[in-house]
Amino acid sequence: MSFDLATGVRDYLATGKVSGLPHALFMDGVFHAAESRQSMPTWDPGTGRVFSEFAAGQAEDVDRAVLSSQKALKGEWSRFTPSQRGKLLRNIAELIRKNSDRLSFVEALDSGKRLDEAMGDVAGAANCFDYYAGASDKYQGISIPLGPDYVAYTLNEPLGVTAHIIPWNYPLSTAARGIAPALAAGCTVVAKPAEQTPLTALILAELCIEAGLPKGVFNVITGTGQAAGAALVKHPGVHHITFTGSVTTGIDVMREAATNITHLLLELGGKSPNIVFSDATDLAQAAKVSALGIYRNSGQVCVAGSRLLVQREVHDEFVERLHNIAAKLRVGDPLDVSTEIGAVCSARQLAKNLMAVQTAQIEGARLVVGGQALHPIEGGNYMAPALFDGVTPNMTLAREEVFGPVLAVLPFDDDVDAVRLANDSTYGLASAVWTGSLSRAHRMVRAIKAGVVHVNTYGGPDITVPLGLSLIHI
C-alpha cells in the first residue's frame, strides 16, 4: 500500500482518523474477525482520541492461531532450507524499510512516541531481520568423537510454535527482536501485541506474507492480556514463550508456563544505576546523555538509567546541568518535528508517574524540576520530565520502577560506595559508568551486577551484540 507521510499527517490532523489500518486478527495469511465479533478502540496518547479499532481476541481465537501455526510447522515451511529462510528474512527487512513511513506514523499514533523516534525503531526492526537472516545458516550441529565404531552428532531442529507477548513501549522493535530469530530457526509464531499498541504487529505480519512467508507461519492475536495473552501462554500447543513486560506479569507468565513445562524467555523491569565519577572526562556530555537515558520515550524504557549515582565532588554541578537540560526539553505533539519528548502511552501510566512524584515528595526527596502533567494538546497524556535530588536508598523512588520520565539522584563517596548503591536493588538489567580511568571502568564492569554495563555512554546495545554485555565508548 502506497503511503505518503506528509499527506497522512495532514489527513489525520484534519479528520482524526487513519485509513487502511488493519482491524482484524491475522491468521493463515489473511485477516479474520474474532469469533466473538467484538472489537476494542485504539487511542492516540497525543490527543486522547480514538483513531481506530481492532479485534478483541479470546481463548477460542488463540486456539485457532496455535492450530494454524502447528499445521504450518509441518507444511511448506518445514522444507525451507536455512539459506532460504535467510533470504526470506532479508526480503522482510527490505519491505519494512520500504514501508518505513507508514509503520513509523502508525507506531507514533499508537504509542505516543515522537515520529522520528518511531522511525528509528522501524529502522532497528529492519536491521534485526537482516541480522538474523545472516544467522539462519550459521547455527550448526557438531560431531562428537566416540571412537571409530560410532558416529554421534547433534541435529538442530526448530523448537516449534513460539508465542510472543509484545510490550507497548517499543511495539515493533521488540516484536522483531523475538520474531526474527524464531523464523530464522524455522519456528512458527503466534504474536500477542499489547492492547495499547496492536497495529504495527498486524502490519508486520502482512508484510511477511508479501515477502514470501508461508501462510500460518506468523499469526497475530490482538486483545487484552487477560483474555488473549493468558490463553496463549497457558496453551499446551505452544513450545516457547518470549515475554517482555513487568516483573509482576512475568511471574504470572512463568507460573503458567510451568504447567506445560514450556520453554520461556523473560525480559522484565529495571531500576538501572547510571554512575558518574568525578574524573569523567566530559561532564556536559555525560549530563546530556544521562538525561536522554531516562527521558527518551517519556521514560518508558526498560533499560532507562532511572537511578543516577553522582560522586559528591561533582554532585551539585551535575545536578545543575541536568536541571538546565530537563527544564528546556520541549514536550508536545509526537507528530511535530520540533518535539523532543512525546506523550506518555496511556492515561493510566501517566497517573502512575504522577503518583510516583507525589510519593517521592512525601518521603522527603527534593523535586528540582518538572514532575507535573502538561497540556500542550488537550486530552493528551503529557508530563514534564522530573528530576529529584536528595533521594536516599530506602525511598520508593530508589527501589521501584516508575517507567516514566522521573530521575532519582543519589550521591556517593568512592568506588566501594558506588558499587554498594548500584547493587542495592532487586533488578539487574542495565547500568552505566562515566569515568576517565580505563582501569576503574573495567573494575566497575566486573563489580556491577547488571546484564548491560555501558561505559561513557548510555542507550542500549546494537542488535549485533547480546543484551548482557559491556559496551565501552572510547
N, C-alpha and C positions, 0 to 999 in steps of 0.2 A: 504494500500500500504506500503510495507516494505521500510524503508529508513535508510541508514547508513550515519551519519553526516559527518564523515571523507571523505567518498567516494564522497558525494555530494559536499563538499567544493572543493575537488581536481578536480572533473569533471568541476565544474563551473569555476575555475581558468584557466583550460585548454581550455574551449570552449566558455565561456561567456554565456552559456545557461543552463537552468534547465529543465529536462524532467518531464513529468507527471503533469504539472501545469494546473489548470482549466483555460479555455479561454472563457467560455460562461456564460450566465445568469443561475441562479439556480431557477427553478420553478417546482412545482408539484413533487418534489423529484428527478428531473433529470436536466441535463444541456440542455439549449436551446440557439440557436443562437438568436441574436437580430433581430427584424423584419426587420431592415434596412440592416442587414448582415454587418454592419460596426464594426470596432474594433479600439482600441486605444493601443499605446505602454505603457509598464510599465518600468520605468527606475531604475537602481541601482544608488542611490545617491553617493555611494562609488567610482564608476568608471565613472559615466556619460554615461553609455551604456544602450541600450535597452536589456533586457534579456527575455522579454515575451510580451504577448499582452492579451487584454481582450475585452469583448463585450462592445460596446458603446450603452447603453440602451437609449431609448427615451420614450416619453409620452405613446406611444402605448404599450410598454413593461411594464411600470408601471401599466397600466390598466389591463393587463393580470395577473400580480403578485397580485394586490389587489383583483381581482376577484377570483384567486386561494385561497387566504387567507380567503376571505369571505365564500367560499364554504367549506373550511377545518374547519372553526369555527363552522359550523353546523353539521359536519360529525363525524367520529370516535373520533376525539379529544374532542368533547363536552361530550363524555361518559367516559372519563378518570376521575377517582376519584383523589382528591388532593394527596393521598398517591401514586397512580400510577404515577402521574406527578413527584412527588419527586423521585421515583425510576428511572424514565427515565432521570431526570436531573443528578442523580448520575452516570448513565451509560455514559452520555455525558462527565462528568468530568473525568471519567476514560479513555475514548477514547482520550480526549485532552492530558492527561498525557502519554498515550501510543504513541501518535504521536507528542510528545513534540519536538523532534529533527527536524522533518520536518517543523512543524509550526514555530519554532524559526528561522530556516535557511531562510525560505521564508520571515518572518517578518523582519529579518535583511537586506535582499536584497531589500525589498520593501521600507523600511523606512530609512535605513542608520544607525540605532542604532546598538550598539555593540551586538555581538551574545549572550554574557552571560546576557546582559540586556534584550534582547528579550526572553531568557529562563525564566527570572524572570516574564516577562509579561505573558507568556504562563502558568506558574505555578499559577499566580494570577487569570487568566481566569478560570482554573480548580477549584480553591478554590471558585470562585464566583458561579459556577454552584452547587458545593457542598453545599454552604451556603443556596442558595435559594431552593435547594432540601429539606433541613430541614425545611424551612419556609413554604413550599407549603401547608401543612396541619395544620399550626398553626394559620392562619389568619381566625378567626371565627366570625360569626354574634353574635348578642346579643338579649335577650328578654327584652321587655320594659313593666314594670308593670303599666297597666292602670286600674287595678281593676279586680274583679272576673268575670265580664261579658265579658271581652275582652281578646284576645290573640294578642299581637303585637310583631313582631320580624323583625330583619334585615337579609337580604339574600345577601351574597357576590356573585357577578357574574363577569365573565370576561368582561373587558371593550370593547373588540372587536379586530379589526385589528389595530396593532400598527406599526408605521413607525419609523425607527431608522436611523438617519443621523450620520454616524460614522466619527470621525476626523482622520487625518493622523499621528498624533504624537504617539498615543497608539491604533493602529487599533484593535487588538484582545481583549485586556483587556477592552477597552471602549465598544466594541460590547457586550462582556459578561456581563458587568455591567448593560446594558439595556435589553438585550435579555433574560437573565436567569430569572429575576423577571417577565417578561412578560409571559414566558412559564409557570412559577410556578403558575401564576394566571389563566392559561387556555386561554390566549390570543393567537392570531396568529401574525406573524411577517413578515414585509417586510423591509429588511435592504438595505441601500444605503451606501456602504463604500466610502471613499474619492477616487478620481481618481488616487491619488498618491500611494495609498496603498490598492488595491482592493482584493488581493489574499487570505489572511487568512480568511476573512469572507466567501468566497466561500468554502474553505476547511472545515470551521466550520459547514456550512450548510450540507455538505456531511457527516460529522461525526455524525450530529444529526439524519440523516436518518438511518445511521448504528446503532445508539443507540436505534432505535425504534420509532422515532418521525414520526407521520403520514405525508404522502405527502401533501404539500401545507401549512403546519403549519409554515414553515420557508422558505421564498423566498428571494433571493438576486438579486438586480438590480445594475449592475455596469454602470459607465458612468459619465458624468460631473454633477456638481451641477446644472448648468443652464438647462440642458436637462432632466436629470433623477430626481435629488433632488427636483427641483422646482415643477415638476409634481407630485411627491409623497406627498409633504407637502400640496399641494392645492387639493388633491384628495378627493372628498366627501365621498368615501368609507373608509377612514381612521378615526379611532376613537381617536387615541392618537399619539402624536409625541414626540420622545425623540431626542433632538438635542444637540450636543457638538461642539462648534466652536467659532468663533469670535463674538464680540458684534454686529458688523455691519450686519453680515449674520443672527444672532439671531433675530435682529429687523425685517428683511425681513421675516423670518420664522414665527415670531409671527403675523405679518401683514397678511400673507397668511392663517395661522391657524384661525384667527378671521373670515375669510369669511365663514367658515363652523362651527364656534364655536367648533373647535377641541381641545380636552384636550391636554395640552402642558407642557413639562418639558425641561427647558433650563439650560445648564451649559456653561457659556461664559468665557470671558477673566479675567485676573488678573494682578495686579501690587502689589504683596504681600509684606508687610513690615516684615522684619526679624530684631528684635530689640535685641541688645547686650548691657547689662548693665555692669558697671564696677565691679559689685560684682559677675559676672558669675564665677562659681567655676573652670572651666577648659577652658581657652581661646583657648588653642590649639585645643581641641576637638570642641569647638564652631566654630572656623575658618574652620576646616576640613569639618564639616557637612554643614556649611553655603555655602562653595564652591560647594559641591555636590548638595545643594539645588537649585543652579542656573545653574550649568554647566552640570549636568547629562542630557543625551539625547540631548546634544547640546543646552540646554536651552529651548527645545521645550516641556514645561511642563506648564499646565495652572496654577498650584499652585506654580510655581517656586518663590523662595524668591529673586525677582529681585531688591527690594529696601532694602538695608542694612543700618539700623539706628544704629550708634555706639556712645555710651556715650563718651564725649570728653576726659575723663581721660584715656581711653584706646584706643582712636581712632587711633593714629599713630602706636601703637604696633599691633593692629588688622589688619590694612591695610597692614602692612609689612608681617604679617603671611599669609594673603590672596595672596599677591604678590608671595610669595615663593611657595605657593601651585599651583596657576594658571600657573606660569611660567614652572612648572615641569610636568604638565598634558600632557600625550602623546596622540596627536590627530592623528588618522590614520585609516587604513582599519578596518571596523567593524568586519570582519571575523578573524582578528588577535587577539589572546588571550592576547597579551601584550598591546593592545589599551585601553586607558582609556576614550577617547571621540571619538565617531564615526563621521559620516558625517551629515551635515545639509540635511534635507529631499529633498530639491529641489533647483535648481539654483535661482529661484525666491525668495525663503526665504533667501538664502544667500545674495542676493543683498539687500534685505530689512534690514538684520542685519548690513551689511557694511554701508548702508546709515544712520542707527541709530548711528553708531560710528562716522561717519563724522559730523552729526548734533550735537552730544554732544560736539565734539571738537569746532565747530563753536560757540556754545553757551557758551563756557568757561569752561567746565568740563576738568579735567586733566586725560589723559589716563595713567594709571600706568603700564599696561602690556597688551599685546595681541591686539585683535581687527582687525587683518589683515586676508585676505584669505590665506589659506595654500594649498600646492600641494603635499601631501605625495603620492597621486596617481593622475596622470594627468587625467583631465576630471572630477574628483570627486568634491563634494561640501564640503569643509572643512574650518573651521575658528578657529583661536586661541582664547581661552576664554579671554574675555575683562574685565578689572577691571578699573572703573572710580572712582576717588575721586574728592572732590570739587564740588559735584553736589548740586544744590540748588533746593528747592521745585517747583520753577516755570519752570525749564528746561523740555524740552520734554522727556528726559530720565527718569525723575522722575514721569512723568504723563502718558505716553503712553506705552502700552505693546509692547515689541520688539519681543518676542517669539524666542529668540536666546540667546547664551551664553554671555550676556552682563550684568554686575553687576554695579549698581549705589550705591555709599556710601555717606550717609548724616550724619553729626554729630548731636548730640542732647545734651541738658544740664541735664534735670531731667525728672521725670515721666510725668509731665504735657506736657513738650515739646515733649516727645516721643509719647504720645497719640495724640497730635495735628498733628504731622507729619504722624503718621501711618494712621489716619483717613482722612487726606487731599488727598482724592482720589475718583474717581468715581467708583472704583472697591471695592469689599469686599469679595474676595474669600477665601484667606488663610492668615496666619501670623504666627509669632513665637516670643517667648520671651526667652532670656537667662539670668538667674538670680539665685543667691544662696538663695534668700529670697522667702519662700513659700507664705508669705502674699502679697508681691509685685506681685508674679506670679498670684495669684487669683484676685488681683485688676486689673491687665492688661487684664486678660481673659475677665472680665466684660466690661472694657473700650474700648477695640479694637473692631471695627465694622467689623468683618470678620466671615465667616462661619466656618473656622478652625483656632484654636489658638493652636499651638504647644508650649510646654514649655520644654526648654533644649533638643530639638530635632528638626528635620525637615525632611519631606519626604513624607507626606501623610498618611492617616489612613488605617487601615486594613479594609477589606470588612465587618467585623463583627460590625463596628461602623459606624454611619452616617457621611456623608461628613461635615455636620455642627456640629462641636464638639470641645472640648478642650482636647488635648492629652498631658498629663504631664509625662515627663520621670524623674524618681527618680534616 
